[in-house]
Amino acid sequence: MTVFAGSDGTDGVHLIDEDGQILPLRAIQEYLYTALNVPDGSDALHRVGINYHVVGVLGGQSSGKSTLLNCLFCTHFQMMDETKWRGQTTKGAFLARAAFANSGGDDEEAEAAAPAMVGTGADTSWPLFVVDIEGTDGLERGEDQSFERQLSLFALSLADTLIINMWTVDVGRFNAANMSLLRTIFEVNLQLFSHDSYKKEEKPTLLVVLRDFTDEDTTLYFKTVRQSFDKIWDNIVKPEAFQGSSIDVFFDLRYHVLPHFKLQHAAFNQAVATFREWFFLSTCEQYLFHGGGMFRGVPLDGIPAYLSNCWEMIRASKDLDIPTQREMLARHRCMEVKNNIIQLFTENCREYTECFRRGELVPHLTDVLDREIVDQLRAFHTQTQLYKTTIVHSTEVELGEELLKIELNLIGEYAKHIALKVLAGLDTTVSEAVDRTLRWMLHQAQLIPFITTEKGKTDEGEDYALRERSFGEVCSKKPCLVDNEKCHALVHGFWMRLCHVLHAEMELFYRNSNQQPQQQQQVSRLYDRYASLVEEDPALQESVAHALFDAVAQKISRRFTSMAENATETIHQAFESALNRKLDGTVRFFNTTKALQRCEPQARQAGLVFLNCLLYYRMKVVAEKAVFEHGEREHLGRVVCHLLGKRRKLMVRENNAEQHFFLHYTTISEVPRYPTGVLVAETDSADSPDNAVDRECVLLSQQAVQRVFDMYTQKCEFTMQVQLRSIESEKQHLPVWVLPVMLLLGWNELWYVLSSPILLPIVIFVAVIYLRQRLLSQWEIFEETGPTCVVVAVRVVLRHLQTIYDKLVPRATNEVESETPRYRDPGSLSDVAAHAMRTSLPSTAATEPQTASSLAASATLKQ
């Protein structure tokens, strides 16, 4: 017969000491490994599962309980030496493994079978553990029966079969037969049965063993014992639900007798050998464990925690609920397995992290991690399948989410490593996109007309009748009011346009079936040596795109924060750019002070609008779910679907409070009014995001705006003084009366030249060659100071003449390219996107924000 070998496990372990302290979990687990003769940390406990049994013994002190267990199960519990003393030997509770003799086989086969699963033959057995309980009615405990009751409850919560050791001569007695102990057992088991979730099939076996039996007929003795049990049962106060129940509902009662240990030693040994078959031979008629495994359903790998929890509840005098303890054990075991798997998976991920840092490529990283997660979940299910299904399922779901989170973190870390390489190539593209949008904003700011004022009275002291003011009236003495609505719309349009341009550049990094081959090639060049790696791993590509979006958003945030910290210099540079460059981007030279003074208000207004843009950082990164085609989601992995559900998108902050968080202008010479009436959310504030602005996004405080405006005004005035002095120093005009006098005195000579067909072309040729720059400068002066109607008429005539000339004399291609303006028209959004496609990345044309259309009337007015 092949069985588990006892090995050193038969020596036993002191499970509960005399002070009521139970052995630590780790010590119990180590003993179980020793009892099964397997290495510590193996899966032998898990493979045993619930295929084991526990036998306990209760009885009076010094009644031979330990002796019976040693003879019956080949254990080595300490026995009393009657030649030296009579008293308490077993203190608390001891646990040992039974070691049955090997019949029909050798010892080596039994030892080899110890750590493995036993076959299903009729004469095979699983591990059997024996619990030796401290005896009752001892002198050492006296009348204190609390510890006796606790040990009885502990034995009932653990043992499949509970042996009641009783002397034959004490049958029919109450105190001598330890009927008080039986009463305690009945009450405790009735307490367990009172729980609604308790299974009625979970009833232990009470095996009454009558010791020193010398008669031949056992009927009378068994009948007397049963009558004693029934009498005790009838005297117990039972719940209403069990008033009419018999003792057989709660216990499986079995009886057996053994000869005298000393006087009939040979017969005793023979009877014990026969009795032993009740515990291990499944073909025996009296076999005790036909139910299969341990009747409480506690797997062997969870028995240490189960014992500790039960004893803790018993010692605390709390109501012991076995089903609840099983649920606690299931949670404990599931959490233990879950933590071990997470730790193992984290260690494996750490190895990949080291590979990233060394610059090694890890192909198909997502597929490798997905397969490992599937294996880990399968291992979890295998190790916890014997526990409560609902708890196992919920913990398995939690484990899957934890492993997914670790996988996403690892892929995200790898993606950030790749994104750093890609971001180096995107640095110029992002900077140029911001610069283009800033130039567009300054261009549009110069097109916003001022509002003229007519002074009146209001509740606040004075009133202004507002009307749009033509650019010819800018230099008048009346104050110029800034159009706040259009300025605020321009600030919002600036941020909208910036989001559009950046998003058009960045969305190409996401996996998209509509991408053109040229666009894919451009993106692959940015990935460099990671191109094939990213292309083969959709999850990694999505994660890299996420990392790039976040990195670009942080870069833009840092740039605007830096500009806000140097706001004075930043908006002054915008003022100089608006003052010294025309609307087409070419350099502008002023020949008269009148022209300079006419452009100054628009340039100042452009700087103030830029200041409004620096007041609050209005860009944010939000996550939006990708749209799946029909059936597409089924072919994607869980990681890819998770990442697709968090695709980044750049948007403008525009809740109820942020829509009103703008500087309010009056005139360009007065400090803008700070939006103090808008609620700013403090840290850990309970204000909802819809009625407050984010304090972290506020770049300029009220004091900072005041200080920046004062410094900006001083710098603008200094710049104007420098420009005016430069214009005055370059003035070399003749007096007004000189030309009329020269024309009068030289009229005859002038008429002679004009009427001569030979001299006239020569004079014109010489004038064009030597006086061209002088004529152009005079024309520019006339443009700045002459009547608008005359200037416009001359421009139209010259434009038509140039058109006719181009048609008659076509120019070469290189000449056309050489005369292309250095700067594009910043007012065209499609031109911005097209330029981005040519310079760095293939980009789709962004749509024109609504702000540009709202300012078209202003451009027409200026023309």
C-alpha positions in Angstrom: 0.0 0.0 0.0 1.4 3.4 -1.0 0.9 6.1 1.6 2.5 9.4 2.7 5.5 8.7 4.9 5.6 10.1 8.3 9.2 11.1 8.4 10.0 13.6 11.2 6.4 14.8 11.1 5.4 12.1 13.6 7.4 13.9 16.3 4.7 16.5 16.4 4.8 20.2 17.1 3.4 22.2 20.1 0.5 23.9 18.4 -0.9 25.7 21.5 1.1 26.0 24.6 -0.2 26.0 28.2 -0.6 29.8 28.2 -2.9 29.7 25.2 -0.4 31.0 22.6 -0.6 29.4 19.2 2.3 28.7 17.0 3.1 31.5 14.4 1.9 31.0 10.9 5.3 30.5 9.4 6.2 27.9 12.0 3.0 25.9 11.3 3.7 26.1 7.6 7.3 24.9 8.1 6.1 21.9 10.1 3.6 20.9 7.3 6.5 20.9 4.8 8.5 18.8 7.2 5.6 16.4 7.9 5.2 15.9 4.1 8.9 15.4 3.7 9.2 18.1 1.0 11.4 21.2 0.6 10.2 24.4 2.1 8.4 26.6 -0.5 7.3 23.8 -2.8 3.8 23.4 -4.0 3.1 20.1 -2.1 0.6 21.8 0.2 -1.3 23.1 -2.7 -1.3 19.8 -4.5 -2.7 18.1 -1.4 -5.6 20.6 -1.4 -8.4 19.3 0.9 -7.4 15.7 0.5 -6.3 15.2 4.1 -8.0 14.5 7.4 -7.6 15.5 11.0 -8.3 13.4 14.1 -8.5 14.8 17.6 -8.8 13.2 21.0 -10.6 14.4 24.1 -10.8 12.9 27.5 -9.9 13.1 31.2 -6.4 13.8 32.3 -4.1 10.8 32.5 -6.7 8.6 30.8 -4.2 7.3 28.2 -5.1 9.6 25.3 -1.5 10.1 24.2 -0.8 6.4 24.5 -3.8 5.5 22.4 -2.7 8.0 19.6 0.9 6.7 19.7 -0.2 3.1 19.3 -2.9 3.9 16.7 -1.0 6.4 14.5 2.7 5.7 15.3 3.2 9.2 16.6 5.6 10.3 19.4 3.5 12.3 21.8 4.8 12.4 25.3 3.2 9.8 27.6 3.0 9.8 31.4 5.5 7.7 33.3 3.5 6.2 36.1 6.7 5.2 37.9 7.8 8.8 38.3 4.6 10.9 38.7 0.9 11.1 38.0 -0.2 14.4 36.7 -0.7 16.5 33.6 1.6 15.5 30.7 -0.1 17.1 27.6 -0.4 20.9 28.0 -2.3 22.8 25.4 -2.5 21.0 22.0 0.0 19.1 19.9 -0.1 18.4 16.2 1.6 15.4 14.5 1.2 13.4 11.3 0.1 9.8 11.4 2.6 7.3 10.0 0.9 4.1 9.0 2.9 0.9 8.4 3.6 0.1 4.7 1.9 -3.1 3.7 2.6 -4.6 0.4 5.5 -2.3 -0.5 8.9 -1.0 0.6 9.8 2.0 2.6 11.5 3.8 -0.3 8.3 3.7 -2.4 6.4 5.2 0.5 9.0 7.9 1.0 8.9 8.8 -2.7 5.2 9.1 -2.6 5.1 11.5 0.3 5.3 14.8 -1.6 3.3 13.6 -4.5 -0.4 13.0 -5.1 -1.4 9.5 -4.2 -3.2 7.2 -6.7 -6.9 6.4 -6.5 -6.7 2.8 -5.6 -8.9 1.3 -2.9 -6.0 0.9 -0.4 -4.5 4.4 -0.7 -4.6 7.2 1.8 -3.9 11.0 2.1 -2.1 12.7 4.9 -3.7 12.2 8.3 -2.9 14.7 11.1 -3.5 14.0 14.8 -4.3 16.6 17.4 -3.5 15.6 21.1 -5.6 17.9 23.4 -4.9 18.6 27.0 -7.0 16.4 29.4 -9.9 17.6 31.4 -10.5 17.5 35.1 -6.9 18.1 36.0 -5.5 19.4 39.3 -3.4 22.0 37.5 -6.4 23.8 36.0 -8.6 23.3 39.0 -12.2 24.5 38.6 -11.3 26.8 35.7 -13.0 25.3 32.8 -12.6 28.2 30.3 -9.5 26.8 28.7 -11.1 23.4 28.5 -14.0 24.8 26.6 -11.8 26.8 24.3 -9.8 23.7 23.4 -13.0 21.7 22.8 -14.3 24.4 20.4 -10.9 24.5 18.7 -10.9 20.7 18.2 -14.5 20.8 16.8 -13.5 23.5 14.3 -10.6 21.4 13.0 -11.1 17.6 13.5 -13.1 15.4 11.1 -13.2 12.7 13.8 -13.1 13.5 17.5 -12.2 10.5 19.7 -13.8 10.5 23.1 -11.4 8.4 25.3 -13.4 6.8 28.1 -12.8 4.0 30.6 -15.2 1.1 30.5 -15.7 1.1 34.3 -16.9 4.8 34.1 -19.8 4.0 31.8 -23.0 5.2 33.5 -21.3 7.7 35.7 -21.4 11.5 35.1 -18.3 13.1 36.6 -16.0 10.1 36.2 -17.1 9.6 32.5 -16.4 13.3 31.8 -20.0 13.9 30.8 -19.5 17.6 31.5 -17.0 17.5 28.7 -19.6 15.9 26.4 -22.0 18.7 27.4 -19.5 21.3 26.4 -18.9 19.6 23.0 -22.7 19.5 22.3 -23.2 23.1 23.2 -20.3 24.3 21.2 -21.3 22.3 18.1 -24.9 23.5 18.5 -23.5 27.1 18.5 -21.7 26.4 15.2 -24.9 25.0 13.7 -26.9 28.1 14.7 -25.3 30.1 11.8 -27.5 30.3 8.7 -24.6 29.7 6.3 -23.5 26.5 8.1 -23.7 23.4 6.0 -25.7 20.6 7.5 -23.3 18.0 6.0 -20.5 19.4 8.1 -21.0 17.3 11.1 -18.1 15.8 12.8 -17.8 12.1 13.9 -17.8 11.4 17.6 -15.9 8.2 18.0 -16.4 6.8 21.6 -13.5 4.5 22.5 -14.1 2.4 25.6 -10.7 1.4 27.1 -9.9 -1.7 29.2 -12.9 -3.5 27.9 -13.0 -7.2 29.1 -16.5 -8.4 28.4 -17.6 -10.1 25.2 -20.9 -8.2 24.6 -20.7 -4.5 23.9 -24.5 -3.9 23.3 -25.3 -2.9 26.9 -22.3 -0.6 27.1 -23.1 1.2 23.9 -26.7 1.5 24.8 -25.8 3.1 28.2 -23.4 5.5 26.5 -26.1 6.5 24.0 -28.6 7.0 26.8 -26.2 9.3 28.6 -25.7 11.3 25.5 -29.4 11.6 24.9 -30.0 12.8 28.5 -27.3 15.4 28.2 -28.7 16.5 24.8 -32.2 16.9 26.3 -31.0 19.0 29.1 -29.2 21.5 26.8 -31.1 24.7 26.0 -31.5 24.6 22.2 -32.6 27.3 19.8 -36.2 27.2 18.7 -35.1 25.9 15.2 -33.5 22.8 16.8 -36.0 22.0 19.6 -37.2 18.7 18.1 -33.8 17.7 16.6 -31.9 14.6 17.8 -28.2 14.4 18.4 -27.8 12.5 15.2 -28.5 15.7 13.2 -25.3 17.3 14.6 -23.0 14.3 15.1 -22.1 11.0 13.5 -21.9 8.8 16.6 -19.5 5.7 16.3 -18.4 3.3 19.1 -15.4 1.0 19.6 -13.8 -0.9 22.4 -10.2 -1.8 23.2 -8.7 -4.5 25.6 -6.6 -3.6 28.6 -3.3 -2.0 27.6 -1.3 -3.8 30.3 -3.1 -6.9 31.2 -4.0 -7.8 27.6 -1.1 -6.2 25.7 -1.0 -8.6 22.8 -4.7 -8.4 22.3 -4.6 -4.7 22.6 -2.0 -4.4 19.9 -4.0 -6.7 17.6 -7.2 -4.7 18.3 -5.3 -1.5 17.6 -4.0 -2.8 14.3 -7.6 -3.7 13.3 -8.9 -0.4 14.6 -6.2 1.5 12.5 -7.9 0.3 9.3 -10.8 2.6 10.1 -8.6 5.6 9.4 -6.7 4.6 6.3 -8.2 1.6 4.5 -11.0 2.8 2.3 -12.3 -0.8 1.7 -12.8 -1.3 5.4 -16.5 -1.5 6.3 -15.9 0.9 9.2 -13.9 3.5 7.2 -14.4 6.9 8.7 -13.7 9.2 5.7 -16.0 8.4 2.9 -16.8 12.1 2.5 -13.6 12.6 0.4 -11.5 15.4 1.8 -11.3 17.4 5.0 -14.9 18.0 6.0 -14.4 21.7 6.7 -13.2 22.2 3.2 -10.0 24.1 4.2 -7.1 23.4 1.8 -3.9 22.4 3.4 -2.0 25.4 2.3 -4.6 27.6 4.1 -4.7 25.6 7.3 -2.1 27.7 9.2 -4.1 30.9 8.7 -7.4 29.0 9.5 -6.0 27.7 12.8 -4.7 31.1 13.8 -7.9 32.9 13.0 -10.1 30.4 14.7 -8.0 30.3 17.9 -7.9 34.1 17.9 -11.7 34.3 17.8 -12.0 31.6 20.5 -9.5 33.3 22.8 -11.3 36.6 22.3 -14.6 34.9 23.4 -16.1 35.9 20.2 -18.8 34.0 18.3 -16.9 31.5 16.1 -18.5 31.3 12.7 -16.9 28.6 10.6 -18.3 29.8 7.2 -17.1 33.3 8.0 -13.7 31.9 8.9 -13.6 30.1 5.6 -14.4 33.3 3.8 -11.6 35.1 5.8 -9.3 32.2 4.9 -10.3 32.5 1.3 -9.5 36.2 1.3 -6.3 35.7 3.1 -5.1 32.9 0.8 -6.2 34.8 -2.4 -4.5 37.9 -1.2 -1.3 35.9 -0.4 -1.2 34.3 -3.8 -2.1 37.6 -5.5 0.7 39.5 -3.7 3.2 36.7 -4.6 2.2 36.9 -8.3 2.4 40.7 -8.3 5.8 40.6 -6.7 7.1 38.0 -9.2 5.6 40.0 -12.2 7.1 43.2 -10.8 10.6 41.6 -10.6 10.3 40.4 -14.2 9.3 43.9 -15.3 12.3 45.3 -13.5 14.5 43.2 -15.7 12.9 44.8 -18.8 13.5 48.2 -17.2 17.2 47.5 -16.9 17.2 46.5 -20.6 15.6 49.9 -21.5 18.3 51.7 -19.5 21.0 49.9 -21.3 19.5 50.9 -24.6 18.6 47.4 -25.7 15.6 46.8 -28.0 12.8 44.6 -26.7 10.7 43.4 -29.6 7.0 42.5 -29.1 7.1 43.7 -25.5 3.3 43.9 -25.2 2.8 40.3 -26.5 5.4 39.0 -24.1 3.8 40.7 -21.1 0.3 39.6 -22.2 1.3 36.0 -22.3 3.0 36.2 -19.0 -0.1 37.8 -17.5 -2.3 35.0 -18.8 0.1 32.4 -17.3 0.0 34.2 -13.9 -3.8 34.4 -13.9 -3.9 30.7 -14.7 -1.5 30.0 -11.9 -3.7 32.1 -9.5 -6.8 30.1 -10.5 -4.9 26.8 -10.0 -3.7 27.8 -6.5 -7.1 29.2 -5.3 -9.7 27.0 -7.0 -10.5 25.1 -3.8 -11.6 28.3 -2.0 -14.9 30.2 -2.2 -15.7 30.9 -5.8 -17.0 34.5 -5.4 -14.0 35.6 -3.4 -11.6 33.9 -5.9 -13.3 35.5 -8.8 -13.3 39.0 -7.3 -9.6 38.7 -6.3 -8.8 37.4 -9.8 -10.4 40.5 -11.3 -8.4 42.7 -9.0 -5.2 40.8 -9.8 -5.9 41.3 -13.5 -6.3 45.0 -13.0 -3.1 45.2 -11.0 -1.1 43.3 -13.5 -2.5 45.5 -16.3 -1.5 48.6 -14.4 2.0 47.2 -14.0 2.2 46.3 -17.6 1.0 49.8 -18.6 3.6 51.4 -16.4 6.3 49.4 -17.9 5.2 50.1 -21.5 4.8 53.8 -20.5 8.3 53.8 -19.2 9.6 52.3 -22.4 7.5 54.8 -24.4 9.0 57.7 -22.5 12.5 56.5 -23.3 11.6 56.4 -27.0 9.7 59.7 -26.8 12.8 61.4 -25.5 14.6 60.5 -28.7 11.7 61.5 -30.9 11.1 64.8 -29.0 14.6 65.9 -29.9 13.5 65.9 -33.6 10.2 67.6 -32.8 11.8 70.5 -30.8 12.1 72.8 -33.8 8.7 71.9 -35.1 7.0 72.7 -31.9 8.9 76.0 -31.4 8.0 77.0 -35.0 4.4 76.2 -34.5 4.2 78.4 -31.4 6.1 81.2 -33.2 3.8 81.1 -36.2 0.7 81.3 -34.0 2.2 84.2 -32.0 2.9 86.1 -35.3 -0.6 85.4 -36.4 -2.0 86.7 -33.1 0.1 89.9 -33.4 -1.0 90.3 -37.0 -4.7 90.0 -36.0 -4.2 92.3 -33.0 -3.1 95.1 -35.3 -6.3 94.7 -37.3 -8.6 95.3 -34.4 -9.8 98.9 -34.7 -10.1 101.3 -31.8 -13.4 102.8 -30.6 -13.8 106.5 -30.6 -15.4 108.2 -27.6 -17.8 111.1 -27.1 -17.8 112.2 -23.5 -21.0 112.2 -21.5 -22.3 111.3 -18.0 -23.0 108.0 -16.4 -23.4 106.6 -12.9 -19.7 106.1 -12.8 -18.9 109.7 -13.6 -18.5 109.8 -17.4 -19.9 108.0 -20.4 -18.5 107.4 -23.9 -20.6 107.0 -27.1 -18.7 104.2 -28.8 -18.1 103.8 -32.5 -15.3 102.2 -34.5 -12.6 104.6 -35.4 -10.9 104.6 -38.8 -7.1 104.4 -38.9 -6.9 107.9 -40.2 -8.3 109.1 -36.9 -5.9 107.3 -34.7 -3.6 110.2 -34.2 -6.4 112.6 -33.2 -6.5 114.1 -29.7 -9.4 112.0 -28.6 -8.7 109.0 -26.3 -8.8 105.5 -28.1 -10.9 102.8 -26.3 -9.8 99.2 -26.9 -12.5 96.8 -28.2 -12.5 94.3 -25.3 -14.8 91.8 -27.0 -12.7 91.5 -30.0 -9.5 91.4 -27.9 -10.9 88.6 -25.7 -12.1 86.7 -28.8 -8.6 87.0 -30.3 -7.0 85.7 -27.1 -9.3 82.7 -27.2 -8.7 82.3 -30.9 -4.9 82.3 -30.3 -5.2 79.4 -27.9 -7.6 77.6 -30.2 -5.3 78.0 -33.1 -2.3 76.8 -31.1 -4.2 73.7 -30.1 -5.2 73.1 -33.7 -1.7 73.5 -35.1 0.0 71.3 -32.4 -2.7 68.7 -32.5 -2.4 68.5 -36.3 1.4 67.9 -35.9 1.1 65.4 -33.0 -1.8 63.2 -34.1 0.3 61.7 -36.8 2.0 59.6 -34.2 -1.1 57.7 -33.5 -1.9 54.6 -35.5 -4.2 55.7 -38.3 -5.2 53.7 -41.3 -5.8 56.9 -43.3 -2.2 58.1 -43.1 -0.4 58.7 -46.4 2.8 56.7 -47.2 4.7 60.0 -47.2 3.4 60.8 -43.7 4.3 57.3 -42.4 7.8 57.7 -43.8 8.3 61.1 -42.1 7.1 59.6 -38.8 9.4 56.6 -39.2 12.4 58.8 -39.7 11.7 60.5 -36.4 11.5 57.1 -34.6 14.9 56.2 -36.1 16.1 52.8 -34.9 12.9 52.3 -32.9 10.7 52.5 -36.1 10.2 48.8 -36.7 9.8 48.1 -33.0 7.0 50.6 -32.7 5.3 49.6 -35.9 5.1 45.9 -34.8 3.7 46.9 -31.3 0.4 48.9 -31.5 0.3 49.3 -27.7 3.8 50.7 -27.7 3.0 53.1 -30.5 -0.1 54.4 -28.7 1.9 54.8 -25.5 4.7 56.7 -27.3 2.1 59.1 -28.8 0.7 59.6 -25.2 4.1 60.4 -23.9 4.8 62.8 -26.8 1.6 64.6 -26.2 2.3 65.0 -22.5 5.9 66.1 -23.2 4.9 68.7 -25.7 2.2 70.0 -23.4 4.8 70.3 -20.6 7.2 72.0 -23.0 4.6 74.6 -24.1 3.6 75.1 -20.4 7.2 75.8 -19.5 7.7 78.2 -22.4 4.7 80.3 -21.5 5.6 80.2 -17.8 9.1 81.5 -18.8 7.5 84.2 -21.0 5.2 85.2 -18.1 8.2 85.5 -15.8 9.7 88.0 -18.3 6.4 89.4 -19.4 7.8 93.0 -19.8 10.5 92.0 -22.2 8.3 89.6 -24.0 5.4 92.0 -24.8 7.9 94.8 -25.6 9.5 92.5 -28.2 6.0 92.0 -29.6 5.5 95.7 -29.7 8.8 96.2 -31.6 7.9 93.4 -34.0 4.5 94.9 -34.7 6.0 98.4 -35.1 8.9 97.5 -37.3 7.3 94.9 -39.5 4.6 95.1 -42.1 1.6 92.9 -42.1 3.2 90.6 -44.7 6.2 90.2 -42.4 8.8 92.4 -44.3 10.7 95.0 -42.5 9.1 98.5 -42.3 11.1 101.8 -42.4 9.5 105.0 -41.3 10.3 108.2 -43.2 8.0 110.5 -41.3 7.1 110.9 -37.7 3.4 111.0 -38.7 3.6 107.4 -40.0 5.4 106.3 -36.9 2.9 107.8 -34.6 0.0 106.4 -36.6 1.4 102.8 -36.2 2.2 103.1 -32.5 -1.3 102.6 -31.0 -1.8 99.4 -33.0 1.6 98.1 -32.0 0.9 98.9 -28.3 -2.5 97.2 -28.6 -0.8 94.1 -30.0 1.5 94.0 -26.9 -1.4 94.3 -24.6 -3.3 91.5 -26.3 -0.1 89.4 -25.9 -0.2 90.3 -22.2 -3.7 89.0 -22.0 -2.5 85.7 -23.6 0.1 85.4 -20.8 -2.4 86.0 -18.0 -3.7 82.4 -17.9 -2.4 79.2 -19.4 -5.5 78.0 -21.3 -4.2 74.8 -22.9 -5.0 71.4 -21.4 -4.5 67.7 -22.4 -7.7 65.6 -22.2 -8.2 62.0 -22.8 -10.8 60.9 -25.4 -11.8 57.5 -26.6 -10.9 56.4 -30.1 -13.8 55.4 -32.3 -13.7 51.7 -33.3 -15.0 50.3 -36.5 -17.5 47.3 -36.3 -15.6 44.3 -35.1 -12.3 46.0 -34.7 -12.2 46.0 -30.9 -12.4 42.2 -30.9 -9.0 41.9 -32.7 -7.2 44.3 -30.3 -5.6 43.3 -27.1 -6.7 44.6 -23.7 -3.7 46.9 -23.4 -4.3 48.5 -26.8 -8.0 49.0 -26.0 -7.1 50.6 -22.7 -4.7 53.0 -24.4 -7.1 53.8 -27.2 -9.6 54.8 -24.6 -7.1 57.5 -23.3 -5.9 59.1 -26.5 -4.7 62.6 -25.9 -6.2 65.8 -27.3 -5.2 69.4 -26.8 -8.1 71.6 -25.8 -8.7 75.1 -24.5 -9.8 75.6 -20.9 -13.1 77.3 -21.1 -15.4 76.7 -18.2 -17.8 79.3 -16.9 -15.1 81.1 -14.8 -12.4 80.8 -17.4 -14.6 82.4 -20.1 -14.5 85.6 -18.0 -10.9 85.5 -16.8 -9.5 88.2 -19.1 -7.9 91.5 -18.6 -10.3 94.4 -19.3 -8.9 97.3 -21.3 -10.0 100.9 -21.4 -7.4 102.7 -23.4 -3.8 101.7 -24.3 -2.4 104.2 -21.9 -4.3 102.9 -18.8 -3.6 99.8 -16.8 -5.9 96.8 -17.8 -8.4 95.9 -15.1 -7.6 92.5 -13.5 -10.5 90.0 -13.3 -10.8 90.0 -9.5 -14.4 89.0 -9.6 -13.6 85.5 -11.0 -13.2 82.8 -8.3 -9.7 81.2 -8.2 -9.7 77.6 -6.9 -7.3 77.2 -4.0 -5.4 73.9 -3.3 -7.7 71.2 -2.0 -10.7 73.5 -2.6 -14.2 72.1 -2.7 -15.2 74.5 -5.5 -16.3 72.7 -8.6 -14.2 73.2 -11.8 -17.1 74.9 -13.6 -17.1 78.0 -11.4 -13.5 78.6 -10.7 -10.2 78.9 -12.5 -7.2 76.8 -11.7 -4.6 78.7 -9.6 -1.7 76.7 -11.1 -2.6 78.0 -14.5 -2.7 81.7 -13.5 0.6 83.0 -14.7 0.3 86.7 -13.7 -1.1 88.2 -10.5 -2.7 91.6 -10.2 0.5 93.2 -8.9 2.5 91.6 -11.7 0.1 93.0 -14.3 0.5 96.5 -12.8 4.3 96.2 -12.7 4.5 94.8 -16.2 2.3 97.4 -17.7 4.3 100.3 -16.1 7.6 98.8 -17.4 6.0 98.1 -20.8 4.8 101.7 -21.1 8.3 103.1 -20.3 10.0 100.8 -22.8 7.5 101.7 -25.5 8.0 105.4 -24.9 11.8 104.9 -25.0 11.5 103.0 -28.3 9.4 105.7 -29.8 11.8 108.4 -28.8 14.7 106.5 -30.4 12.6 106.0 -33.6 11.6 109.7 -33.7 15.2 110.9 -33.3 16.3 108.5 -36.0 13.7 109.9 -38.4 14.5 113.5 -37.6 18.2 112.9 -38.0 17.6 111.5 -41.5 15.5 114.4 -42.8 17.3 116.3 -45.7 14.4 118.0 -47.5 14.7 121.2 -49.4 12.6 124.2 -48.5 9.1 124.2 -50.0 9.7 127.3 -52.1 12.8 125.9 -53.8 11.0 123.6 -56.3 8.5 126.3 -57.5 11.3 128.8 -58.0 13.4 126.3 -60.0 10.5 125.4 -62.1 9.8 129.0 -62.9 13.3 130.0 -63.7 14.1 126.9 -65.8 10.9 126.5 -67.6 12.4 127.2 -71.1 15.1 124.5 -70.6 12.6 122.1 -69.1 10.3 122.5 -72.1 13.1 122.1 -74.5 14.0 118.7 -72.9 10.4 117.5 -72.8 9.9 118.4 -76.5 13.2 116.8 -77.7 12.9 113.1 -78.7 16.5 112.6 -78.1 17.1 114.4 -74.8 13.9 113.2 -73.1 14.8 109.4 -73.1 18.4 110.2 -72.0 17.1 112.3 -69.0 14.6 109.6 -68.1 17.3 106.9 -68.2 19.7 108.9 -66.1 16.9 109.6 -63.6 16.0 106.0 -63.3 19.5 104.9 -62.9 20.8 107.5 -60.5 17.7 108.9 -58.8 15.7 105.6 -58.4 16.3 105.3 -54.6 15.5 109.0 -54.2 12.3 108.7 -56.1 11.2 105.6 -54.1 11.9 107.3 -50.8 9.8 110.3 -51.9 7.1 107.9 -52.9 7.1 106.2 -49.5 7.0 109.6 -47.8 4.0 110.5 -50.1 2.3 107.2 -49.1 2.7 108.0 -45.4 1.7 111.6 -45.6 -0.4 112.0 -48.8 -4.2 111.8 -49.1 -5.5 108.3 -48.8 -7.6 108.5 -51.9 -4.7 109.6 -54.1 -2.4 106.9 -52.7 -4.9 104.2 -53.3 -5.6 105.3 -56.8 -1.9 105.4 -57.7 -1.4 101.9 -56.2 -4.2 100.5 -58.3 -2.7 102.0 -61.5 0.8 100.7 -60.7 -0.7 97.2 -59.9 -2.4 97.1 -63.3 0.7 98.2 -65.1 2.7 95.5 -63.3 0.2 92.9 -64.4 0.3 94.0 -68.0 4.1 94.0 -68.0 4.2 90.4 -66.5 1.9 89.2 -69.2 4.0 90.8 -72.0 7.4 89.9 -70.5 7.3 86.5 -68.6 10.0 86.2 -65.9 12.2 83.2 -65.3 11.4 80.8 -62.4 14.5 81.7 -60.4 13.4 85.4 -60.5 10.0 84.5 -59.2 11.5 82.5 -56.3 13.9 85.3 -55.5 11.1 87.8 -55.1 9.0 85.5 -52.8 8.5 87.3 -49.5 10.7 86.1 -46.7 7.8 85.6 -44.4 4.4 84.0 -45.3 1.1 85.7 -44.6 0.5 84.7 -41.0 -3.2 85.3 -41.4 -3.7 82.1 -43.4 -4.1 79.0 -41.2 -4.0 76.6 -44.2 -0.6 78.2 -45.1 0.6 77.4 -41.6 -0.3 73.8 -41.8 1.2 73.5 -45.4 4.4 75.0 -44.2 4.5 72.6 -41.3 4.1 69.7 -43.8 7.0 71.0 -45.9 9.4 71.7 -43.1 9.1 68.9 -40.7 6.1 66.6 -40.6 3.3 65.8 -43.0 0.3 67.6 -41.5 -3.3 68.0 -42.5 -4.6 71.5 -43.0 -6.1 72.8 -39.7 -9.5 74.5 -39.8 -9.7 78.2 -39.4 -10.9 79.3 -35.9 -13.9 81.4 -35.5 -11.9 84.3 -34.2 -10.3 85.0 -37.6 -13.6 85.3 -39.3 -14.8 87.7 -36.6 -11.9 90.0 -37.4 -12.2 90.0 -41.2 -14.2 93.3 -41.0 -11.3 94.9 -39.3 -8.9 94.0 -42.1 -11.3 95.4 -44.6 -11.6 98.6 -42.6 -7.8 99.1 -42.6 -7.5 98.6 -46.3 
